[in-house]
């Protein structure tokens, strides 16, 4: 299995995450889709690191840093979503239209 | 770390086709897990089912990291994504979705447009990936763990410290946001 096959899997996962983020109405599910996209990028970083010896360990370190930032993002994002759901009583993002009215 | 052992076997005796086959079969199984899990996340109607499909997807990705010779990244994936983020997301879903008696329509009206955009992304990136010559390397080179630790605390010491500061800020921010407004008035 060469580098290309891992990159194709990564591309497909990223596109699935992007589609879910744009198409789903649930706020928590949109956050899950952001995690999918971050994981797709991580997979491509680790794959580049594995097939490019000149890269030494940089790809693995980038992947670990992305994971740490993703953990922080999930924490703050979920806290925000829970706070919004508590005031609006719904998780559907098209019900959040106060700025438009 | 069974997958890692398999990939290392393939690394060491590159002319043994049996080990090569095992790596290929594992790759296909894990790829099906990743893509199938991802598709289930975006298509399943119930959000809690989507969260469980997400855990399948993340677990398969951990196997893929091990297959790529990066067991430290695989371990971090299991700890952070399967252990922490998945549980956090499932907690949030259970806190907010009281009963699933009437599930609302899962998709926006813009869903066909979103699918078109996603297919465009797949086409563009996939085309460039296929067109690019990635060299002849067919075996993953395992990550040198000692080199990773040294690099993390010398070349990447400053980003490492900034990450810890970011995590502290995230904890404080989450506590501030998740606090109920009534508690402010009482205290």
Interface residues (C-beta under 8 A of the other chain):
Chain A: X1 X2 X3 X4 X5 X6 X7 X8 X9 X11 X12 X13 X14 X15 X16 X17 X18 X19 X20 X22 X23 X24 X25 X26 X28 X29 X31 X32 X33 X35 X36 X39 X42 X43 X46 X47 X49 X50 X51 X52 X53 X56 X57 X58 X60 X61 X63 X64 X65 X67 X68 X69 X70 X71 X72 X73 X74 X75 X76 X78 X79 X80 X81 X82 X83 X85 X86 X91 X92 X94
Chain B: X23 X24 X27 X31 X34 X35 X38 X39 X41 X42 X47 X50 X51 X54 X57 X58 X61 X64 X65 X68 X69 X70 X72 X73 X76 X77 X80 X81 X84 X85 X88 X89 X92 X93 X95 X96 X97 X104 X105 X106 X107 X108 X110 X111 X113 X114 X115 X117 X118 X119 X121 X122 X125 X126 X129 X130 X132 X134 X135 X137 X138 X140 X141 X142 X143 X144 X147 X148 X151 X152 X156 X159 X163 X166 X167 X169 X170 X171 X173 X174 X175 X177 X178 X180
